Amino acid sequence: QVQLVESGGGLVQPGGSLKLSCAASGSTFSISPMAWYRQAPGKQRELVAFITSTGNTRYADSAKGRFTISREYAKNTVYLHMTSLKPEDTANYYCYLNYGAAYWGQGTQVTVSS
């Protein structure tokens, strides 16, 4: 059974930074693509950033140049480093892993506000 636990969300001022973490249980981490999604109130869940098992990355246009996804195999953890945050980045951020099925974390809230 795969479990994903996110952390690192919070309240930050516009222009600030946050680093989200997602710790994965199980032995599938090193061979599984992973991603960060977000969902704002009243909106659909959207892909923010994606990383393959070998470390190749892809970003939503809204995240390019500001967000960085990375993974640390020794800790079974994937990160999302977010900089130059804007109010429109406010959302619940979810970690995602695909290993024959889709697995989601419980989400961590990011609020960008002055």
Secondary structure by P-SEA (a helix, b strand, c coil): cbbbbbcccccccccbbbbbbbbbccccccccccbbbbbcccccccccccccccccccccccccccbbbbbbccccbbbbbbcccccccccbbbbbbbccbbbbccbbbbbbcc
